[in-house]
Amino acid sequence: MKKTFHLAHPKLTVARHVDAIKHEVKKYLKRERNKALPENADFWDFDCRFGDDEASSVAVHPSEINKKISQVEAKNQASFYLEIIAKPGYRAEKSD
C-alpha cells in the first residue's frame, strides 16, 4: 500500500474520517498477514514509511502508525503519506 490520505471529506467530520483511515490500515495489515507464507518464512514483516509526502517520509514501526495518524489530526494537516510493504520475516536464533 502506497497512498496519500486526505483528511478533508465532504460528508464526514475529520475525526470520523481519521477513524475510517485507521480502520482501512488495520484491515490491510490483517489481509496481508492472512496470506500464505513463503517457504521457510516465520511471519509477515512490514516496511512502513510515514510522512507529509513520499519524498519526506521516514521509516516507522507498524505499531506507531495509529499514533502518527493521530498526530497528523492534532496538527490539522490536510494530508499524509503512508507506505506499507509486506515482506517475509525470519526469527533469529537465540544464542546461549
JOQUI-V574118 format. One record per pair of residues at least 12 apart in sequence whose ideal C-beta (glycine too) atoms are under 7 Angstrom apart, sorted by the first residue. I is the first residue (numbers start at 1). J is the second residue. D is the distance in Angstrom with one decimal. If there is no record, write none. Layout:
BEGIN
i=[I | I]
j=[J | J]
d=[D | D]
END
This chain:
BEGIN
i=[1 | 1 | 1 | 2 | 3 | 4 | 4 | 5 | 5 | 5 | 5 | 6 | 6 | 7 | 7 | 7 | 7 | 8 | 14 | 18 | 18 | 21 | 22 | 22 | 25 | 25 | 28 | 29 | 32 | 32 | 37 | 38 | 41 | 41 | 41 | 42 | 42 | 42 | 43 | 44 | 44 | 44 | 45 | 45 | 45 | 46 | 46 | 46 | 46 | 47 | 47 | 48 | 48 | 48 | 48 | 48 | 48 | 49 | 50 | 50 | 50 | 50 | 51 | 51 | 52 | 52 | 53 | 54 | 57 | 57]
j=[28 | 83 | 84 | 83 | 82 | 79 | 81 | 21 | 79 | 80 | 82 | 78 | 79 | 73 | 77 | 78 | 79 | 78 | 73 | 69 | 73 | 69 | 66 | 69 | 65 | 82 | 84 | 62 | 44 | 86 | 88 | 88 | 88 | 89 | 90 | 89 | 90 | 91 | 89 | 86 | 88 | 89 | 87 | 88 | 89 | 62 | 84 | 85 | 86 | 85 | 87 | 60 | 61 | 62 | 65 | 83 | 84 | 83 | 65 | 68 | 80 | 82 | 80 | 81 | 80 | 81 | 81 | 81 | 81 | 83]
d=[5.4 | 6.9 | 4.6 | 4.7 | 5.9 | 5.6 | 5.0 | 5.3 | 6.1 | 5.7 | 6.4 | 6.5 | 4.5 | 7.0 | 6.9 | 6.2 | 6.4 | 6.4 | 6.5 | 6.2 | 4.9 | 6.3 | 5.6 | 5.9 | 5.9 | 7.0 | 6.5 | 6.7 | 5.9 | 4.4 | 6.5 | 4.9 | 3.5 | 6.5 | 6.4 | 5.9 | 5.5 | 4.6 | 4.5 | 5.3 | 6.8 | 6.3 | 5.2 | 6.9 | 3.3 | 4.9 | 5.6 | 6.8 | 5.8 | 4.5 | 6.2 | 5.1 | 6.9 | 5.4 | 6.4 | 6.7 | 5.2 | 4.2 | 6.7 | 4.8 | 6.9 | 5.6 | 7.0 | 5.3 | 6.2 | 6.7 | 5.2 | 5.2 | 5.3 | 6.4]
END
